[in-house]
């Protein structure tokens, strides 16, 4: 089963919790045992798995990624804006895919884990492709 969800991201950089939407798609799929693969088809966005219990986690992740890859004008590949070039690198750091185990019809996540869509050049209309594969 292949599904695509659409989200509208806020300006600049953000982490959007999409865990609920992905859990619902897994349940709707009827797959009891298998794998759920998520793919982000954007070069200035990514996807990651991390704690969703403390909102400060999002701030720490965003701030550290900004510290590692600040927006600057000396990138060699500035196509659109310096934020666009920095977003390409940030996307590479976070990655654009996740593979998650499905067992007993549910995503197998830790108690505080959630799926976070990483926006590095918002606001944008974004897509996430989800493939749920039966064992």
Order of alpha helices (4+ residues) and beta strands (2+ residues): beta-beta-alpha-beta-beta-alpha-alpha-beta-beta-beta-beta
